[in-house]
Amino acid sequence: MVDKLTMQEYAELPDIILDNSKNVKYIQLLSEKTVEYYYYSNLKKDLMIEFNKFKDSKHIIALSNDFSLKSSMGNLNYSNTSPSKNDKVGNFIQKKIDLNIWSRDIYGILVNLSKELTFNEALYLVATFFEDKTEENICELLGICIKSLYKIKRSCLVKIKLEFDKYNFLY
């Protein structure tokens, strides 16, 4: 996994997902039985929330990660009390650190997941979650009917859900 995400890594992620799926052999869509067991009607909506948070995080953390806090006061003795609830700077920094770690983890999960997707599933993932394309546009892009896309979509969404479940990212 990467230590710190850059704007370039965010921008290259869709290409990495597609490239990884091209290089994998013997990966197939999930069976209908497996899909039926894990798929639920709001799955895409739940995943969209996580992907939007990931896409938004690049604007929050990527531009200002290179900062440090230094004191000119020398060594001071601090009490062992926990930070107060009114420590706005500490809370801000903690949220930024948490978001950075979360984003880095999602990035790693998506790169690993891309090695388990068919090319059509990867294309669906990128077109839906990164490019905000409609299902009609994706059908046109793949040159398939909506019924075929439905099978690809459900298999892809379940694979994403299962991968996120491994790391407790989807509740």
KOLZA-417754 format. One record per atom (N, C-alpha, C): residue number from 0; atom name; x, y, z. Coordinates in Angstrom, 2 decimals, m for minus. Layout:
N
<atom NUM, CA, <X, Y, Z>> ...
//
This chain:
171
<atom 0, N, <0.83, m1.18, 0.00>> <atom 0, CA, <0.00, 0.00, 0.00>> <atom 0, C, <0.88, 1.25, 0.00>> <atom 1, N, <0.32, 2.32, m0.51>> <atom 1, CA, <1.04, 3.58, m0.56>> <atom 1, C, <0.96, 4.28, 0.79>> <atom 2, N, <1.97, 5.11, 1.09>> <atom 2, CA, <1.99, 5.83, 2.35>> <atom 2, C, <1.13, 7.08, 2.29>> <atom 3, N, <1.20, 7.76, 1.17>> <atom 3, CA, <0.48, 9.02, 1.03>> <atom 3, C, <0.02, 9.15, m0.42>> <atom 4, N, <m1.24, 9.44, m0.62>> <atom 4, CA, <m1.77, 9.57, m1.98>> <atom 4, C, <m1.47, 10.94, m2.54>> <atom 5, N, <m1.18, 10.97, m3.80>> <atom 5, CA, <m0.96, 12.23, m4.49>> <atom 5, C, <m2.09, 12.44, m5.49>> <atom 6, N, <m2.19, 13.64, m6.00>> <atom 6, CA, <m3.20, 13.93, m7.02>> <atom 6, C, <m2.99, 13.05, m8.25>> <atom 7, N, <m1.75, 12.78, m8.58>> <atom 7, CA, <m1.46, 11.93, m9.74>> <atom 7, C, <m1.98, 10.52, m9.51>> <atom 8, N, <m1.81, 9.97, m8.32>> <atom 8, CA, <m2.31, 8.62, m8.03>> <atom 8, C, <m3.83, 8.57, m8.10>> <atom 9, N, <m4.49, 9.61, m7.58>> <atom 9, CA, <m5.95, 9.68, m7.70>> <atom 9, C, <m6.35, 9.67, m9.17>> <atom 10, N, <m5.66, 10.48, m9.96>> <atom 10, CA, <m6.02, 10.61, m11.37>> <atom 10, C, <m5.74, 9.33, m12.16>> <atom 11, N, <m4.71, 8.59, m11.78>> <atom 11, CA, <m4.33, 7.38, m12.50>> <atom 11, C, <m5.09, 6.14, m12.07>> <atom 12, N, <m5.83, 6.21, m10.96>> <atom 12, CA, <m6.51, 5.02, m10.44>> <atom 12, C, <m7.44, 4.36, m11.46>> <atom 13, N, <m8.30, 5.09, m12.18>> <atom 13, CA, <m9.15, 4.41, m13.18>> <atom 13, C, <m8.33, 3.65, m14.23>> <atom 14, N, <m7.22, 4.22, m14.68>> <atom 14, CA, <m6.38, 3.53, m15.66>> <atom 14, C, <m5.72, 2.29, m15.05>> <atom 15, N, <m5.31, 2.38, m13.80>> <atom 15, CA, <m4.72, 1.23, m13.12>> <atom 15, C, <m5.74, 0.11, m13.00>> <atom 16, N, <m6.97, 0.45, m12.65>> <atom 16, CA, <m8.04, m0.55, m12.52>> <atom 16, C, <m8.25, m1.26, m13.85>> <atom 17, N, <m8.34, m0.49, m14.93>> <atom 17, CA, <m8.57, m1.08, m16.25>> <atom 17, C, <m7.37, m1.92, m16.70>> <atom 18, N, <m6.16, m1.41, m16.48>> <atom 18, CA, <m4.96, m2.15, m16.88>> <atom 18, C, <m4.84, m3.47, m16.12>> <atom 19, N, <m5.09, m3.43, m14.81>> <atom 19, CA, <m4.99, m4.65, m14.01>> <atom 19, C, <m6.00, m5.70, m14.48>> <atom 20, N, <m7.20, m5.26, m14.83>> <atom 20, CA, <m8.22, m6.22, m15.25>> <atom 20, C, <m7.90, m6.81, m16.62>> <atom 21, N, <m7.17, m6.09, m17.46>> <atom 21, CA, <m6.76, m6.60, m18.77>> <atom 21, C, <m5.73, m7.72, m18.62>> <atom 22, N, <m4.92, m7.64, m17.60>> <atom 22, CA, <m3.81, m8.57, m17.42>> <atom 22, C, <m4.18, m9.83, m16.68>> <atom 23, N, <m5.41, m9.92, m16.20>> <atom 23, CA, <m5.83, m11.08, m15.41>> <atom 23, C, <m6.52, m12.08, m16.32>> <atom 24, N, <m6.17, m13.34, m16.16>> <atom 24, CA, <m6.81, m14.39, m16.96>> <atom 24, C, <m7.68, m15.24, m16.05>> <atom 25, N, <m8.66, m15.86, m16.65>> <atom 25, CA, <m9.52, m16.84, m15.98>> <atom 25, C, <m10.45, m16.23, m14.94>> <atom 26, N, <m10.64, m14.93, m14.96>> <atom 26, CA, <m11.61, m14.31, m14.06>> <atom 26, C, <m12.94, m14.24, m14.79>> <atom 27, N, <m14.01, m14.61, m14.09>> <atom 27, CA, <m15.33, m14.62, m14.69>> <atom 27, C, <m16.30, m13.83, m13.81>> <atom 28, N, <m17.48, m13.61, m14.37>> <atom 28, CA, <m18.55, m13.02, m13.58>> <atom 28, C, <m18.94, m13.99, m12.48>> <atom 29, N, <m19.45, m13.47, m11.40>> <atom 29, CA, <m19.95, m14.33, m10.33>> <atom 29, C, <m21.20, m15.06, m10.80>> <atom 30, N, <m21.44, m16.22, m10.24>> <atom 30, CA, <m22.64, m16.99, m10.60>> <atom 30, C, <m23.89, m16.26, m10.11>> <atom 31, N, <m25.00, m16.52, m10.76>> <atom 31, CA, <m26.28, m15.90, m10.36>> <atom 31, C, <m26.63, m16.23, m8.92>> <atom 32, N, <m26.31, m17.45, m8.50>> <atom 32, CA, <m26.62, m17.88, m7.13>> <atom 32, C, <m25.84, m17.04, m6.11>> <atom 33, N, <m24.56, m16.81, m6.37>> <atom 33, CA, <m23.73, m16.01, m5.49>> <atom 33, C, <m24.21, m14.56, m5.48>> <atom 34, N, <m24.50, m14.04, m6.66>> <atom 34, CA, <m24.97, m12.67, m6.76>> <atom 34, C, <m26.27, m12.49, m5.99>> <atom 35, N, <m27.20, m13.42, m6.16>> <atom 35, CA, <m28.48, m13.34, m5.45>> <atom 35, C, <m28.31, m13.33, m3.93>> <atom 36, N, <m27.32, m14.06, m3.45>> <atom 36, CA, <m27.09, m14.16, m2.01>> <atom 36, C, <m26.60, m12.83, m1.43>> <atom 37, N, <m25.74, m12.11, m2.13>> <atom 37, CA, <m25.12, m10.89, m1.60>> <atom 37, C, <m25.72, m9.59, m2.11>> <atom 38, N, <m26.39, m9.64, m3.24>> <atom 38, CA, <m26.88, m8.40, m3.85>> <atom 38, C, <m28.15, m7.92, m3.14>> <atom 39, N, <m28.24, m6.62, m2.93>> <atom 39, CA, <m29.47, m6.03, m2.43>> <atom 39, C, <m29.74, m4.73, m3.17>> <atom 40, N, <m30.97, m4.28, m3.13>> <atom 40, CA, <m31.39, m3.19, m4.02>> <atom 40, C, <m30.65, m1.88, m3.80>> <atom 41, N, <m30.20, m1.60, m2.60>> <atom 41, CA, <m29.50, m0.34, m2.34>> <atom 41, C, <m27.98, m0.48, m2.34>> <atom 42, N, <m27.48, m1.58, m2.84>> <atom 42, CA, <m26.03, m1.81, m2.83>> <atom 42, C, <m25.29, m0.74, m3.62>> <atom 43, N, <m25.76, m0.42, m4.82>> <atom 43, CA, <m25.09, 0.59, m5.63>> <atom 43, C, <m25.10, 1.94, m4.92>> <atom 44, N, <m26.21, 2.27, m4.30>> <atom 44, CA, <m26.32, 3.54, m3.57>> <atom 44, C, <m25.32, 3.58, m2.40>> <atom 45, N, <m25.20, 2.48, m1.66>> <atom 45, CA, <m24.27, 2.41, m0.53>> <atom 45, C, <m22.83, 2.53, m1.01>> <atom 46, N, <m22.51, 1.87, m2.11>> <atom 46, CA, <m21.16, 1.95, m2.66>> <atom 46, C, <m20.87, 3.35, m3.20>> <atom 47, N, <m21.87, 3.97, m3.79>> <atom 47, CA, <m21.71, 5.31, m4.34>> <atom 47, C, <m21.32, 6.30, m3.23>> <atom 48, N, <m21.86, 6.14, m2.05>> <atom 48, CA, <m21.52, 7.01, m0.92>> <atom 48, C, <m20.03, 6.90, m0.61>> <atom 49, N, <m19.52, 5.66, m0.57>> <atom 49, CA, <m18.09, 5.46, m0.28>> <atom 49, C, <m17.21, 6.01, m1.40>> <atom 50, N, <m17.60, 5.79, m2.65>> <atom 50, CA, <m16.81, 6.29, m3.77>> <atom 50, C, <m16.82, 7.82, m3.82>> <atom 51, N, <m17.96, 8.43, m3.53>> <atom 51, CA, <m18.01, 9.89, m3.51>> <atom 51, C, <m17.13, 10.46, m2.40>> <atom 52, N, <m17.13, 9.81, m1.25>> <atom 52, CA, <m16.25, 10.24, m0.16>> <atom 52, C, <m14.79, 10.12, m0.59>> <atom 53, N, <m14.47, 9.03, m1.27>> <atom 53, CA, <m13.10, 8.84, m1.76>> <atom 53, C, <m12.73, 9.92, m2.77>> <atom 54, N, <m13.63, 10.18, m3.73>> <atom 54, CA, <m13.35, 11.20, m4.74>> <atom 54, C, <m13.21, 12.58, m4.10>> <atom 55, N, <m14.04, 12.87, m3.10>> <atom 55, CA, <m13.96, 14.17, m2.43>> <atom 55, C, <m12.71, 14.30, m1.58>> <atom 56, N, <m12.20, 13.19, m1.07>> <atom 56, CA, <m11.04, 13.26, m0.18>> <atom 56, C, <m9.81, 13.80, m0.90>> <atom 57, N, <m9.73, 13.62, m2.21>> <atom 57, CA, <m8.56, 14.12, m2.93>> <atom 57, C, <m8.48, 15.64, m2.84>> <atom 58, N, <m9.61, 16.30, m2.77>> <atom 58, CA, <m9.62, 17.76, m2.68>> <atom 58, C, <m9.29, 18.22, m1.27>> <atom 59, N, <m9.56, 17.40, m0.30>> <atom 59, CA, <m9.34, 17.79, 1.09>> <atom 59, C, <m7.90, 17.54, 1.52>> <atom 60, N, <m7.36, 16.38, 1.17>> <atom 60, CA, <m6.03, 16.05, 1.71>> <atom 60, C, <m4.88, 16.21, 0.74>> <atom 61, N, <m5.11, 16.07, m0.54>> <atom 61, CA, <m3.99, 15.99, m1.47>> <atom 61, C, <m3.26, 17.31, m1.66>> <atom 62, N, <m3.92, 18.42, m1.50>> <atom 62, CA, <m3.29, 19.70, m1.77>> <atom 62, C, <m2.45, 20.21, m0.61>> <atom 63, N, <m2.71, 19.75, 0.60>> <atom 63, CA, <m2.02, 20.35, 1.74>> <atom 63, C, <m1.46, 19.31, 2.71>> <atom 64, N, <m0.95, 18.22, 2.20>> <atom 64, CA, <m0.39, 17.20, 3.07>> <atom 64, C, <1.03, 17.52, 3.52>> <atom 65, N, <1.70, 18.41, 2.87>> <atom 65, CA, <3.09, 18.69, 3.21>> <atom 65, C, <3.19, 19.84, 4.19>> <atom 66, N, <2.76, 19.61, 5.38>> <atom 66, CA, <2.90, 20.62, 6.41>> <atom 66, C, <3.42, 19.94, 7.67>> <atom 67, N, <4.01, 20.71, 8.51>> <atom 67, CA, <4.48, 20.17, 9.77>> <atom 67, C, <4.21, 21.19, 10.85>> <atom 68, N, <4.07, 20.70, 12.03>> <atom 68, CA, <3.86, 21.57, 13.18>> <atom 68, C, <5.14, 21.60, 13.99>> <atom 69, N, <5.67, 22.78, 14.22>> <atom 69, CA, <6.90, 22.92, 14.99>> <atom 69, C, <6.67, 23.99, 16.05>> <atom 70, N, <7.36, 23.81, 17.12>> <atom 70, CA, <7.25, 24.77, 18.21>> <atom 70, C, <8.59, 25.46, 18.41>> <atom 71, N, <8.54, 26.73, 18.69>> <atom 71, CA, <9.76, 27.46, 19.00>> <atom 71, C, <9.92, 27.60, 20.52>> <atom 72, N, <9.09, 26.92, 21.26>> <atom 72, CA, <9.08, 27.03, 22.72>> <atom 72, C, <10.08, 26.09, 23.39>> <atom 73, N, <10.73, 25.21, 22.67>> <atom 73, CA, <11.65, 24.26, 23.30>> <atom 73, C, <10.87, 23.12, 23.94>> <atom 74, N, <11.49, 22.45, 24.87>> <atom 74, CA, <10.85, 21.32, 25.53>> <atom 74, C, <10.02, 21.81, 26.71>> <atom 75, N, <8.75, 21.57, 26.63>> <atom 75, CA, <7.84, 21.92, 27.72>> <atom 75, C, <7.30, 20.64, 28.31>> <atom 76, N, <7.00, 20.67, 29.57>> <atom 76, CA, <6.38, 19.51, 30.21>> <atom 76, C, <4.88, 19.61, 30.06>> <atom 77, N, <4.29, 18.59, 29.47>> <atom 77, CA, <2.85, 18.56, 29.29>> <atom 77, C, <2.25, 17.58, 30.28>> <atom 78, N, <1.06, 17.88, 30.74>> <atom 78, CA, <0.38, 16.94, 31.63>> <atom 78, C, <m0.12, 15.76, 30.79>> <atom 79, N, <m0.41, 14.68, 31.43>> <atom 79, CA, <m0.86, 13.47, 30.75>> <atom 79, C, <m2.36, 13.45, 30.55>> <atom 80, N, <m2.99, 14.58, 30.55>> <atom 80, CA, <m4.43, 14.62, 30.35>> <atom 80, C, <m4.73, 14.49, 28.87>> <atom 81, N, <m5.90, 13.97, 28.58>> <atom 81, CA, <m6.30, 13.82, 27.19>> <atom 81, C, <m6.71, 15.18, 26.63>> <atom 82, N, <m6.65, 15.35, 25.32>> <atom 82, CA, <m7.02, 16.63, 24.72>> <atom 82, C, <m8.47, 16.98, 25.02>> <atom 83, N, <m8.71, 18.25, 25.18>> <atom 83, CA, <m10.07, 18.68, 25.49>> <atom 83, C, <m10.95, 18.59, 24.25>> <atom 84, N, <m12.24, 18.62, 24.47>> <atom 84, CA, <m13.18, 18.57, 23.35>> <atom 84, C, <m13.14, 19.85, 22.55>> <atom 85, N, <m12.56, 20.89, 23.10>> <atom 85, CA, <m12.51, 22.17, 22.41>> <atom 85, C, <m11.20, 22.37, 21.65>> <atom 86, N, <m10.40, 21.33, 21.52>> <atom 86, CA, <m9.13, 21.41, 20.81>> <atom 86, C, <m9.41, 21.33, 19.31>> <atom 87, N, <m9.77, 22.46, 18.70>> <atom 87, CA, <m10.18, 22.48, 17.30>> <atom 87, C, <m9.03, 22.15, 16.36>> <atom 88, N, <m7.84, 22.63, 16.66>> <atom 88, CA, <m6.70, 22.34, 15.80>> <atom 88, C, <m6.38, 20.85, 15.86>> <atom 89, N, <m6.34, 20.29, 17.06>> <atom 89, CA, <m6.07, 18.86, 17.23>> <atom 89, C, <m7.12, 18.01, 16.55>> <atom 90, N, <m8.38, 18.40, 16.69>> <atom 90, CA, <m9.47, 17.65, 16.04>> <atom 90, C, <m9.36, 17.72, 14.52>> <atom 91, N, <m9.02, 18.90, 14.00>> <atom 91, CA, <m8.87, 19.07, 12.56>> <atom 91, C, <m7.74, 18.18, 12.04>> <atom 92, N, <m6.62, 18.20, 12.73>> <atom 92, CA, <m5.47, 17.39, 12.30>> <atom 92, C, <m5.82, 15.91, 12.39>> <atom 93, N, <m6.50, 15.50, 13.45>> <atom 93, CA, <m6.87, 14.09, 13.60>> <atom 93, C, <m7.81, 13.65, 12.48>> <atom 94, N, <m8.78, 14.50, 12.14>> <atom 94, CA, <m9.70, 14.16, 11.04>> <atom 94, C, <m8.95, 14.05, 9.72>> <atom 95, N, <m8.00, 14.93, 9.51>> <atom 95, CA, <m7.22, 14.91, 8.28>> <atom 95, C, <m6.36, 13.64, 8.19>> <atom 96, N, <m5.77, 13.27, 9.30>> <atom 96, CA, <m4.97, 12.04, 9.35>> <atom 96, C, <m5.86, 10.83, 9.09>> <atom 97, N, <m7.02, 10.79, 9.76>> <atom 97, CA, <m7.95, 9.67, 9.56>> <atom 97, C, <m8.41, 9.57, 8.11>> <atom 98, N, <m8.72, 10.70, 7.50>> <atom 98, CA, <m9.16, 10.71, 6.11>> <atom 98, C, <m8.04, 10.26, 5.18>> <atom 99, N, <m6.82, 10.67, 5.48>> <atom 99, CA, <m5.68, 10.26, 4.67>> <atom 99, C, <m5.48, 8.75, 4.75>> <atom 100, N, <m5.55, 8.19, 5.94>> <atom 100, CA, <m5.40, 6.75, 6.12>> <atom 100, C, <m6.54, 6.01, 5.42>> <atom 101, N, <m7.78, 6.49, 5.60>> <atom 101, CA, <m8.94, 5.86, 4.98>> <atom 101, C, <m8.80, 5.88, 3.45>> <atom 102, N, <m8.40, 7.02, 2.89>> <atom 102, CA, <m8.25, 7.14, 1.44>> <atom 102, C, <m7.16, 6.23, 0.92>> <atom 103, N, <m6.06, 6.16, 1.62>> <atom 103, CA, <m4.96, 5.28, 1.23>> <atom 103, C, <m5.43, 3.82, 1.24>> <atom 104, N, <m6.20, 3.45, 2.26>> <atom 104, CA, <m6.70, 2.08, 2.35>> <atom 104, C, <m7.67, 1.76, 1.22>> <atom 105, N, <m8.58, 2.68, 0.92>> <atom 105, CA, <m9.53, 2.46, m0.19>> <atom 105, C, <m8.77, 2.33, m1.51>> <atom 106, N, <m7.78, 3.16, m1.70>> <atom 106, CA, <m6.96, 3.09, m2.91>> <atom 106, C, <m6.36, 1.70, m3.04>> <atom 107, N, <m5.76, 1.19, m1.99>> <atom 107, CA, <m5.15, m0.14, m2.01>> <atom 107, C, <m6.17, m1.23, m2.26>> <atom 108, N, <m7.34, m1.11, m1.66>> <atom 108, CA, <m8.40, m2.09, m1.86>> <atom 108, C, <m8.85, m2.10, m3.32>> <atom 109, N, <m9.01, m0.93, m3.91>> <atom 109, CA, <m9.45, m0.86, m5.31>> <atom 109, C, <m8.40, m1.41, m6.27>> <atom 110, N, <m7.13, m1.16, m5.98>> <atom 110, CA, <m6.07, m1.72, m6.83>> <atom 110, C, <m6.09, m3.24, m6.73>> <atom 111, N, <m6.21, m3.78, m5.52>> <atom 111, CA, <m6.26, m5.24, m5.36>> <atom 111, C, <m7.52, m5.83, m5.99>> <atom 112, N, <m8.64, m5.15, m5.81>> <atom 112, CA, <m9.90, m5.62, m6.37>> <atom 112, C, <m9.83, m5.68, m7.89>> <atom 113, N, <m9.16, m4.73, m8.49>> <atom 113, CA, <m9.10, m4.68, m9.96>> <atom 113, C, <m8.48, m5.93, m10.56>> <atom 114, N, <m7.69, m6.64, m9.77>> <atom 114, CA, <m7.08, m7.88, m10.25>> <atom 114, C, <m8.06, m9.04, m10.22>> <atom 115, N, <m9.25, m8.82, m9.65>> <atom 115, CA, <m10.28, m9.86, m9.55>> <atom 115, C, <m11.49, m9.57, m10.44>> <atom 116, N, <m11.42, m8.49, m11.20>> <atom 116, CA, <m12.54, m8.09, m12.05>> <atom 116, C, <m12.29, m8.47, m13.50>> <atom 117, N, <m13.36, m8.82, m14.21>> <atom 117, CA, <m13.25, m8.95, m15.65>> <atom 117, C, <m13.07, m7.55, m16.22>> <atom 118, N, <m12.63, m7.46, m17.47>> <atom 118, CA, <m12.45, m6.14, m18.06>> <atom 118, C, <m13.77, m5.38, m18.11>> <atom 119, N, <m14.86, m6.08, m18.44>> <atom 119, CA, <m16.17, m5.41, m18.49>> <atom 119, C, <m16.60, m4.91, m17.11>> <atom 120, N, <m16.32, m5.70, m16.07>> <atom 120, CA, <m16.65, m5.24, m14.71>> <atom 120, C, <m15.81, m4.02, m14.34>> <atom 121, N, <m14.54, m4.05, m14.69>> <atom 121, CA, <m13.67, m2.91, m14.40>> <atom 121, C, <m14.14, m1.67, m15.15>> <atom 122, N, <m14.53, m1.86, m16.39>> <atom 122, CA, <m15.04, m0.74, m17.18>> <atom 122, C, <m16.32, m0.19, m16.56>> <atom 123, N, <m17.18, m1.08, m16.09>> <atom 123, CA, <m18.41, m0.65, m15.41>> <atom 123, C, <m18.06, 0.15, m14.15>> <atom 124, N, <m17.12, m0.36, m13.34>> <atom 124, CA, <m16.73, 0.32, m12.11>> <atom 124, C, <m16.21, 1.73, m12.40>> <atom 125, N, <m15.29, 1.84, m13.35>> <atom 125, CA, <m14.71, 3.14, m13.68>> <atom 125, C, <m15.76, 4.08, m14.25>> <atom 126, N, <m16.56, 3.60, m15.20>> <atom 126, CA, <m17.57, 4.45, m15.84>> <atom 126, C, <m18.62, 4.91, m14.85>> <atom 127, N, <m19.02, 4.05, m13.93>> <atom 127, CA, <m20.08, 4.39, m12.97>> <atom 127, C, <m19.59, 5.26, m11.83>> <atom 128, N, <m18.50, 4.83, m11.19>> <atom 128, CA, <m18.08, 5.49, m9.96>> <atom 128, C, <m17.06, 6.60, m10.14>> <atom 129, N, <m16.35, 6.62, m11.26>> <atom 129, CA, <m15.36, 7.67, m11.47>> <atom 129, C, <m15.78, 8.67, m12.55>> <atom 130, N, <m16.54, 8.19, m13.54>> <atom 130, CA, <m16.92, 9.06, m14.65>> <atom 130, C, <m18.39, 9.44, m14.64>> <atom 131, N, <m19.15, 8.88, m13.70>> <atom 131, CA, <m20.58, 9.18, m13.54>> <atom 131, C, <m21.39, 8.98, m14.82>> <atom 132, N, <m21.08, 7.94, m15.56>> <atom 132, CA, <m21.82, 7.64, m16.79>> <atom 132, C, <m23.10, 6.87, m16.46>> <atom 133, N, <m24.08, 7.03, m17.31>> <atom 133, CA, <m25.34, 6.32, m17.15>> <atom 133, C, <m25.19, 4.89, m17.68>> <atom 134, N, <m26.14, 4.05, m17.31>> <atom 134, CA, <m26.09, 2.67, m17.78>> <atom 134, C, <m26.25, 2.60, m19.30>> <atom 135, N, <m27.02, 3.51, m19.87>> <atom 135, CA, <m27.17, 3.55, m21.32>> <atom 135, C, <m25.84, 3.87, m21.99>> <atom 136, N, <m25.09, 4.83, m21.42>> <atom 136, CA, <m23.77, 5.17, m21.96>> <atom 136, C, <m22.81, 3.99, m21.86>> <atom 137, N, <m22.89, 3.26, m20.76>> <atom 137, CA, <m22.00, 2.12, m20.56>> <atom 137, C, <m22.35, 1.00, m21.55>> <atom 138, N, <m23.64, 0.78, m21.78>> <atom 138, CA, <m24.06, m0.22, m22.79>> <atom 138, C, <m23.49, 0.14, m24.15>> <atom 139, N, <m23.58, 1.41, m24.49>> <atom 139, CA, <m23.07, 1.88, m25.77>> <atom 139, C, <m21.55, 1.67, m25.84>> <atom 140, N, <m20.88, 1.99, m24.75>> <atom 140, CA, <m19.42, 1.86, m24.69>> <atom 140, C, <m18.99, 0.40, m24.86>> <atom 141, N, <m19.71, m0.50, m24.21>> <atom 141, CA, <m19.38, m1.93, m24.28>> <atom 141, C, <m19.97, m2.62, m25.50>> <atom 142, N, <m20.95, m1.99, m26.13>> <atom 142, CA, <m21.61, m2.59, m27.28>> <atom 142, C, <m22.48, m3.78, m26.90>> <atom 143, N, <m23.18, m3.66, m25.77>> <atom 143, CA, <m24.03, m4.75, m25.27>> <atom 143, C, <m25.41, m4.20, m24.94>> <atom 144, N, <m26.35, m5.11, m24.72>> <atom 144, CA, <m27.70, m4.71, m24.35>> <atom 144, C, <m27.78, m4.50, m22.83>> <atom 145, N, <m28.84, m3.89, m22.38>> <atom 145, CA, <m29.01, m3.57, m20.96>> <atom 145, C, <m29.08, m4.84, m20.11>> <atom 146, N, <m29.64, m5.92, m20.66>> <atom 146, CA, <m29.73, m7.18, m19.92>> <atom 146, C, <m28.35, m7.75, m19.63>> <atom 147, N, <m27.45, m7.68, m20.59>> <atom 147, CA, <m26.07, m8.14, m20.38>> <atom 147, C, <m25.35, m7.24, m19.38>> <atom 148, N, <m25.59, m5.94, m19.48>> <atom 148, CA, <m24.97, m5.01, m18.53>> <atom 148, C, <m25.45, m5.28, m17.12>> <atom 149, N, <m26.71, m5.66, m16.98>> <atom 149, CA, <m27.29, m5.95, m15.66>> <atom 149, C, <m26.50, m7.07, m14.97>> <atom 150, N, <m26.13, m8.11, m15.70>> <atom 150, CA, <m25.34, m9.21, m15.12>> <atom 150, C, <m23.95, m8.73, m14.72>> <atom 151, N, <m23.32, m7.92, m15.58>> <atom 151, CA, <m22.00, m7.37, m15.29>> <atom 151, C, <m22.06, m6.47, m14.06>> <atom 152, N, <m23.08, m5.62, m14.03>> <atom 152, CA, <m23.26, m4.68, m12.92>> <atom 152, C, <m23.39, m5.40, m11.60>> <atom 153, N, <m24.28, m6.37, m11.54>> <atom 153, CA, <m24.53, m7.08, m10.28>> <atom 153, C, <m23.29, m7.84, m9.82>> <atom 154, N, <m22.61, m8.49, m10.73>> <atom 154, CA, <m21.39, m9.21, m10.38>> <atom 154, C, <m20.32, m8.25, m9.86>> <atom 155, N, <m20.16, m7.14, m10.54>> <atom 155, CA, <m19.17, m6.13, m10.13>> <atom 155, C, <m19.49, m5.57, m8.75>> <atom 156, N, <m20.74, m5.19, m8.53>> <atom 156, CA, <m21.14, m4.61, m7.25>> <atom 156, C, <m20.94, m5.59, m6.10>> <atom 157, N, <m21.23, m6.85, m6.33>> <atom 157, CA, <m21.05, m7.85, m5.28>> <atom 157, C, <m19.56, m8.06, m5.01>> <atom 158, N, <m18.74, m8.09, m6.06>> <atom 158, CA, <m17.30, m8.22, m5.84>> <atom 158, C, <m16.75, m7.04, m5.03>> <atom 159, N, <m17.23, m5.84, m5.33>> <atom 159, CA, <m16.80, m4.66, m4.57>> <atom 159, C, <m17.25, m4.80, m3.12>> <atom 160, N, <m18.51, m5.19, m2.93>> <atom 160, CA, <m19.04, m5.34, m1.57>> <atom 160, C, <m18.23, m6.36, m0.78>> <atom 161, N, <m17.95, m7.50, m1.38>> <atom 161, CA, <m17.19, m8.55, m0.69>> <atom 161, C, <m15.79, m8.06, m0.33>> <atom 162, N, <m15.17, m7.32, m1.22>> <atom 162, CA, <m13.83, m6.79, m0.94>> <atom 162, C, <m13.88, m5.74, 0.17>> <atom 163, N, <m14.88, m4.87, 0.13>> <atom 163, CA, <m15.03, m3.87, 1.19>> <atom 163, C, <m15.35, m4.53, 2.52>> <atom 164, N, <m16.15, m5.60, 2.48>> <atom 164, CA, <m16.51, m6.31, 3.72>> <atom 164, C, <m15.28, m6.92, 4.40>> <atom 165, N, <m14.30, m7.34, 3.63>> <atom 165, CA, <m13.07, m7.90, 4.20>> <atom 165, C, <m12.40, m6.90, 5.14>> <atom 166, N, <m12.54, m5.62, 4.83>> <atom 166, CA, <m11.86, m4.57, 5.59>> <atom 166, C, <m12.85, m3.70, 6.38>> <atom 167, N, <m14.09, m4.16, 6.50>> <atom 167, CA, <m15.14, m3.45, 7.24>> <atom 167, C, <m15.35, m2.01, 6.74>> <atom 168, N, <m15.37, m1.83, 5.42>> <atom 168, CA, <m15.61, m0.51, 4.86>> <atom 168, C, <m17.06, m0.25, 4.52>> <atom 169, N, <m17.87, m1.27, 4.48>> <atom 169, CA, <m19.27, m1.10, 4.12>> <atom 169, C, <m20.12, m1.70, 5.21>> <atom 170, N, <m21.00, m0.89, 5.76>> <atom 170, CA, <m21.82, m1.36, 6.89>> <atom 170, C, <m23.24, m1.60, 6.47>> 
//
